[in-house]
Amino acid sequence: MSIQTPVWGRSLFAAMLLMAPFDILASLAMDIYLPVVPVMPEALGTTPVVIQLTLTVYMVMLGLGQIVFGPISDRIGRRPVLLGGAVLFVVASFCLAAVTTASAFIVFRFLQAAGAAAALVATFATVRDVYADRPEATTIYGTFSSILAFVPALGPIVGAVIAEGYGWRAIFVTLGTAALIATVAALMNWSETRPVTAGMSRPSPLRMLGSGRFWTYTLGFSAAMGTFFVFFSTAPRVMIGRAGLSEVEFSLAFATVAIAMIVTTRFAKFFVARWGVQGSLVRGMALLLVGAFLFAAGEIGAVPSLLTFIVPMWVMAVGIVFTVSVTANGALEEFGHMAGTAVAFYFCIQSLYVGIVGTLAVVILPGDTAWPVVAYSSIMACIVLIALYWLNRRDI
């Protein structure tokens, strides 16, 4: 039975205004309160270790929660999962602003992450439902992935500004208020997009997890996002610690990478239309390899500077956008009937892979050098290109 593609009667700009807040808030809530972590143990009568645990709880639940809510959205629809998750995020955020004990803070942090996971998986499943075979998908996936990469860098800055003016509780009031506005907009405008055949059977992830195509493109997504993660983890130590940049100078330099991603996203759909899904992934991996070569050359032959550490990342930023613009469609192409489940596993695998392998790269190799970025990006790019070659050989 064929799957009919739902039609959303909105322009791309209107759709982005409706969906982007949930992507932004899910990412922003991860570490927006980092600047006030030192004062929270005293405020809640606990230890620094417990407060650090609240960061871990959010990250773990955000990833694993999508595996729970993805299949649910395939059964009951995207809209109820999105609205339910959004309401949970709103309530938990306001409760976090009011708690007085560490145990309550952990509980509501867990619920906040659960709400974010539900809203996030429903958002991306909606994108898959509506835009899977349309050129707008390239712009949406590229923009959303840029947000997921860049917002965590801005989160602590936003949190510091809010906390300095109004105290740490105002951070969670801000999150709750922003989420409430987004929820009201979704309640009024978010129509159901789940394909009519999606709920007729219980989708099993076993076929998806046995798909070489799913793993190839999911690893491509992991290569791109992990490259940015490793760069973000090492950049402060390299640019501030070794290159001598001030915090403001570093922030401005870091922002140029985000600008490169945003500008590339603006034009990516034209290149994707010309190269296709596989061609875009190949070129994305090639640019990661070029960037890794430039990083290595700078590390060997010069002292750290904008030229040796930021410019190579501009090259990689272009490759990241080309990659993330197509990997979702590539990985999920065969699983439109279970888009919620497929999206959940796609993002969860990427999160776990980047979190584990990316962290190992930073820990094992010198974290104040370019070598973690070089190793992660080059090895992952080669793995993805080999997997693509194997897929093409299998299909001959």
C-alpha positions as CSV (number, residue, x, y, z in Angstrom):
1,M,0.0,0.0,0.0
2,S,1.4,3.4,-1.0
3,I,1.9,6.1,1.5
4,Q,0.3,9.4,0.7
5,T,2.4,12.4,1.4
6,P,0.5,14.9,3.7
7,V,0.2,18.4,2.5
8,W,0.9,21.3,4.9
9,G,-0.7,24.5,3.6
10,R,2.1,26.7,4.7
11,S,5.1,28.5,3.2
12,L,8.5,27.3,4.1
13,F,9.1,30.4,6.2
14,A,5.9,29.9,8.1
15,A,6.7,26.3,8.7
16,M,10.1,27.1,10.0
17,L,8.7,29.7,12.4
18,L,6.4,27.1,13.7
19,M,8.9,24.2,14.0
20,A,12.2,25.9,14.8
21,P,11.4,27.0,18.4
22,F,11.1,23.4,19.5
23,D,14.5,22.6,18.0
24,I,16.1,25.6,19.6
25,L,14.6,25.1,23.0
26,A,15.5,21.4,23.2
27,S,19.1,22.3,22.5
28,L,19.1,25.5,24.5
29,A,17.8,23.9,27.7
30,M,20.7,21.5,27.6
31,D,23.3,23.8,29.0
32,I,21.9,27.3,29.3
33,Y,22.4,27.3,33.1
34,L,26.1,26.3,32.9
35,P,27.2,29.8,34.1
36,V,25.2,29.5,37.4
37,V,26.2,25.9,38.1
38,P,28.8,27.0,40.7
39,V,26.1,28.8,42.8
40,M,23.4,26.2,42.6
41,P,24.7,23.7,45.1
42,E,24.4,26.3,47.9
43,A,21.0,27.5,46.6
44,L,19.6,24.0,46.6
45,G,21.5,22.6,49.6
46,T,23.5,20.0,47.7
47,T,26.9,19.2,46.2
48,P,28.4,20.2,42.8
49,V,28.4,16.5,41.8
50,V,24.6,16.4,42.0
51,I,24.2,19.6,40.0
52,Q,26.5,18.1,37.4
53,L,24.3,15.1,37.3
54,T,21.4,17.2,36.2
55,L,23.3,18.0,33.0
56,T,23.8,14.3,32.3
57,V,20.2,13.4,33.1
58,Y,19.0,15.9,30.5
59,M,21.4,14.7,27.7
60,V,20.6,11.0,28.3
61,M,16.9,11.5,28.5
62,L,16.9,13.7,25.4
63,G,18.5,10.9,23.4
64,L,16.7,7.9,24.8
65,G,13.4,9.6,25.2
66,Q,13.1,9.9,21.4
67,I,13.2,6.1,21.1
68,V,10.1,6.1,23.4
69,F,8.2,8.9,21.7
70,G,9.1,8.1,18.1
71,P,7.0,4.8,18.0
72,I,4.2,6.5,19.9
73,S,4.0,9.2,17.3
74,D,3.7,6.5,14.6
75,R,0.7,5.1,16.5
76,I,-1.2,8.1,17.7
77,G,0.2,11.0,15.5
78,R,2.7,13.8,15.5
79,R,0.4,16.5,16.8
80,P,-0.5,14.9,20.2
81,V,3.1,13.9,20.9
82,L,4.3,17.3,20.1
83,L,1.7,19.2,22.1
84,G,2.1,16.7,25.0
85,G,5.8,17.1,25.0
86,A,5.6,20.9,24.7
87,V,3.2,21.2,27.7
88,L,5.5,18.9,29.8
89,F,8.5,21.0,28.9
90,V,6.6,24.2,29.9
91,V,5.4,22.9,33.2
92,A,8.8,21.3,34.1
93,S,10.6,24.6,33.2
94,F,8.4,26.7,35.5
95,C,8.7,24.1,38.3
96,L,12.5,24.2,37.9
97,A,12.3,27.9,38.6
98,A,10.4,27.3,41.8
99,V,12.1,24.2,43.4
100,T,14.1,24.5,46.6
101,T,15.6,21.0,46.8
102,A,18.1,19.1,44.7
103,S,15.9,16.0,44.4
104,A,13.0,18.0,43.0
105,F,15.3,19.8,40.6
106,I,16.5,16.4,39.2
107,V,13.0,15.1,38.8
108,F,11.8,18.2,36.9
109,R,15.0,18.2,34.9
110,F,14.2,14.6,33.8
111,L,10.6,15.7,32.9
112,Q,11.9,18.7,31.0
113,A,14.1,16.5,28.9
114,A,11.3,14.0,28.3
115,G,9.1,16.9,27.0
116,A,12.0,18.1,24.8
117,A,12.5,14.6,23.4
118,A,8.8,14.2,22.5
119,A,8.6,17.6,20.9
120,L,11.9,17.1,19.0
121,V,11.0,13.7,17.5
122,A,7.5,14.9,16.5
123,T,9.0,17.9,14.8
124,F,11.5,15.9,12.7
125,A,8.9,13.2,12.0
126,T,6.6,16.0,10.7
127,V,9.5,17.3,8.5
128,R,9.9,13.7,7.1
129,D,6.2,13.3,6.6
130,V,5.7,16.6,4.6
131,Y,9.0,17.4,3.0
132,A,10.7,14.0,2.3
133,D,10.5,14.3,-1.5
134,R,10.6,18.1,-1.7
135,P,13.6,20.4,-2.2
136,E,12.6,22.4,1.0
137,A,13.8,19.4,3.0
138,T,17.4,20.4,2.3
139,T,16.9,23.9,3.8
140,I,15.1,22.6,6.8
141,Y,17.5,19.8,7.7
142,G,20.5,22.1,7.1
143,T,19.0,24.9,9.3
144,F,18.0,22.5,12.1
145,S,21.3,20.8,12.2
146,S,23.1,24.2,12.3
147,I,20.8,25.1,15.2
148,L,21.7,21.9,17.0
149,A,25.4,22.6,16.5
150,F,25.4,26.3,17.3
151,V,22.8,26.9,20.0
152,P,24.8,25.0,22.7
153,A,27.6,27.5,22.2
154,L,25.2,30.4,22.7
155,G,23.3,28.9,25.6
156,P,25.7,29.6,28.4
157,I,26.1,33.2,27.1
158,V,22.3,33.7,27.2
159,G,22.1,32.1,30.6
160,A,24.9,34.3,32.0
161,V,23.1,37.5,30.8
162,I,19.7,36.4,32.3
163,A,21.2,35.3,35.6
164,E,23.3,38.5,36.0
165,G,20.2,40.6,35.6
166,Y,17.5,38.5,37.3
167,G,19.0,35.5,39.1
168,W,19.3,31.9,38.1
169,R,15.6,31.0,38.5
170,A,14.8,33.5,35.7
171,I,16.7,31.2,33.3
172,F,14.0,28.6,33.6
173,V,11.2,31.1,33.6
174,T,12.6,32.3,30.3
175,L,12.6,28.8,28.9
176,G,9.1,28.1,30.1
177,T,7.7,31.4,28.7
178,A,9.3,30.8,25.3
179,A,8.1,27.2,25.2
180,L,4.6,28.4,26.2
181,I,4.5,30.8,23.3
182,A,5.7,28.1,20.9
183,T,3.1,25.7,22.3
184,V,0.2,28.1,21.8
185,A,1.3,28.7,18.2
186,A,1.5,24.9,17.6
187,L,-1.9,24.4,19.2
188,M,-3.4,26.8,16.7
189,N,-1.5,25.9,13.6
190,W,0.1,22.4,13.8
191,S,-2.0,20.0,11.8
192,E,-1.5,16.2,11.8
193,T,0.9,14.8,9.2
194,R,1.2,11.1,10.1
195,P,0.6,9.0,6.9
196,V,-2.7,7.1,7.1
197,T,-0.9,3.8,6.8
198,A,1.5,4.4,9.6
199,G,-0.8,3.2,12.4
200,M,-2.1,0.1,10.6
201,S,0.7,-2.1,12.0
202,R,3.3,-1.9,14.7
203,P,6.5,-0.9,13.1
204,S,9.6,-2.9,14.1
205,P,12.9,-1.2,14.2
206,L,14.7,-4.5,13.4
207,R,14.4,-4.1,9.6
208,M,15.7,-0.5,9.9
209,L,18.6,-1.5,12.1
210,G,19.5,-4.2,9.6
211,S,19.6,-1.7,6.7
212,G,23.0,-0.8,5.4
213,R,21.6,2.4,3.9
214,F,20.2,3.5,7.2
215,W,23.6,2.9,9.0
216,T,25.6,4.6,6.2
217,Y,23.7,7.8,6.2
218,T,23.3,7.8,10.0
219,L,27.1,7.5,10.3
220,G,27.4,10.3,7.8
221,F,25.2,12.4,10.1
222,S,27.4,11.3,13.1
223,A,30.6,12.3,11.1
224,A,29.3,15.8,10.5
225,M,27.8,16.6,13.9
226,G,30.7,14.9,15.7
227,T,33.2,16.9,13.8
228,F,31.6,20.1,15.1
229,F,31.3,18.6,18.6
230,V,35.0,17.8,18.7
231,F,35.9,21.2,17.3
232,F,33.7,22.9,19.9
233,S,35.3,20.8,22.7
234,T,38.9,21.7,21.7
235,A,38.5,25.3,20.3
236,P,38.6,27.2,23.6
237,R,41.8,25.4,24.8
238,V,43.5,26.0,21.4
239,M,42.3,29.6,20.7
240,I,42.3,31.0,24.2
241,G,44.9,28.8,25.8
242,R,47.5,28.6,23.0
243,A,46.6,31.4,20.5
244,G,46.0,33.9,23.2
245,L,42.6,35.2,22.1
246,S,40.3,36.9,24.6
247,E,36.9,35.4,25.4
248,V,35.2,38.0,23.2
249,E,37.7,37.5,20.4
250,F,37.1,33.7,20.6
251,S,33.3,34.1,20.6
252,L,33.6,36.3,17.4
253,A,35.9,33.8,15.8
254,F,33.6,30.9,16.7
255,A,30.6,32.8,15.4
256,T,32.2,32.9,11.9
257,V,31.9,29.1,11.7
258,A,28.2,29.3,12.5
259,I,27.9,32.0,9.8
260,A,29.6,29.8,7.3
261,M,27.1,27.0,8.1
262,I,24.1,29.4,7.8
263,V,25.2,30.9,4.5
264,T,25.9,27.4,3.0
265,T,22.4,26.3,4.2
266,R,20.9,29.2,2.1
267,F,22.4,27.7,-1.1
268,A,22.6,24.0,-0.2
269,K,19.3,23.0,-1.9
270,F,20.6,24.1,-5.3
271,F,23.7,21.9,-5.0
272,V,21.7,19.0,-3.6
273,A,19.3,19.2,-6.5
274,R,22.3,19.0,-8.8
275,W,24.3,16.3,-7.0
276,G,21.6,14.2,-5.5
277,V,21.6,12.6,-2.0
278,Q,24.6,10.4,-2.4
279,G,26.6,12.9,-4.4
280,S,26.1,15.5,-1.7
281,L,27.2,13.1,1.0
282,V,30.4,12.2,-0.9
283,R,31.2,15.9,-1.3
284,G,30.5,16.5,2.4
285,M,32.9,13.8,3.4
286,A,35.5,15.0,0.9
287,L,35.4,18.5,2.5
288,L,35.8,17.0,6.0
289,L,39.0,15.3,4.7
290,V,40.2,18.5,3.1
291,G,39.6,20.3,6.4
292,A,41.4,17.6,8.4
293,F,44.4,18.0,6.1
294,L,44.4,21.8,6.6
295,F,44.1,21.3,10.4
296,A,47.0,18.8,10.4
297,A,49.2,21.1,8.2
298,G,48.6,24.0,10.6
299,E,49.3,21.9,13.6
300,I,52.6,20.6,12.2
301,G,53.8,23.7,10.4
302,A,52.6,26.8,12.4
303,V,51.4,28.1,15.7
304,P,47.7,28.1,16.5
305,S,45.9,31.1,14.9
306,L,42.7,32.1,13.1
307,L,44.3,30.9,9.8
308,T,45.3,27.5,11.1
309,F,42.3,26.7,13.3
310,I,39.3,28.7,12.2
311,V,39.7,28.7,8.4
312,P,40.0,24.9,8.1
313,M,36.7,24.7,10.1
314,W,35.1,27.0,7.5
315,V,35.8,24.3,4.9
316,M,34.4,21.6,7.2
317,A,31.4,23.8,8.0
318,V,30.5,23.7,4.3
319,G,30.9,19.9,4.3
320,I,28.8,19.6,7.4
321,V,25.9,21.4,5.8
322,F,26.1,19.4,2.6
323,T,26.1,16.2,4.7
324,V,23.3,17.0,7.2
325,S,21.1,18.3,4.4
326,V,20.8,14.8,2.9
327,T,21.5,12.2,5.6
328,A,18.0,12.2,7.1
329,N,16.4,11.5,3.7
330,G,19.1,9.0,2.8
331,A,18.8,7.1,6.1
332,L,15.0,7.2,6.3
333,E,14.0,6.8,2.7
334,E,12.8,3.3,3.1
335,F,10.9,3.9,6.3
336,G,8.3,6.6,5.6
337,H,5.6,4.3,7.1
338,M,7.4,4.5,10.5
339,A,9.0,7.9,10.3
340,G,8.6,8.6,14.0
341,T,10.5,5.4,15.0
342,A,13.1,5.9,12.3
343,V,13.8,9.6,13.2
344,A,14.1,8.6,16.9
345,F,16.7,5.9,16.2
346,Y,18.5,8.2,13.7
347,F,19.0,11.0,16.3
348,C,19.6,8.7,19.3
349,I,22.3,6.7,17.5
350,Q,24.0,9.9,16.4
351,S,23.8,11.4,19.9
352,L,25.3,8.3,21.5
353,Y,27.9,7.9,18.9
354,V,29.1,11.5,18.9
355,G,28.9,11.6,22.7
356,I,31.0,8.5,23.2
357,V,33.4,8.5,20.2
358,G,33.8,12.2,20.1
359,T,34.6,12.4,23.8
360,L,37.1,9.6,23.5
361,A,38.9,11.5,20.7
362,V,39.2,14.6,22.9
363,V,40.3,12.6,26.0
364,I,42.8,10.2,24.3
365,L,44.4,12.8,22.0
366,P,45.8,16.2,23.3
367,G,42.7,18.3,23.8
368,D,44.6,21.6,23.2
369,T,45.6,20.7,19.7
370,A,43.8,20.0,16.4
371,W,44.6,16.3,16.4
372,P,41.2,15.3,17.9
373,V,39.4,17.0,15.1
374,V,41.8,15.6,12.5
375,A,41.4,12.0,13.8
376,Y,37.6,12.0,14.3
377,S,36.7,13.7,11.0
378,S,39.1,11.9,8.8
379,I,38.4,8.4,10.2
380,M,34.7,8.9,10.1
381,A,34.7,10.4,6.6
382,C,36.7,7.3,5.4
383,I,34.3,4.9,7.1
384,V,31.3,6.6,5.4
385,L,32.9,6.7,2.0
386,I,33.8,3.0,2.3
387,A,30.2,2.2,3.4
388,L,28.9,4.1,0.4
389,Y,31.2,2.2,-1.9
390,W,30.0,-1.1,-0.4
391,L,26.3,-0.1,-0.9
392,N,26.9,0.7,-4.6
393,R,28.8,-2.6,-5.1
394,R,25.9,-4.5,-3.5
395,D,23.3,-2.7,-5.7
396,I,25.2,-3.5,-9.0
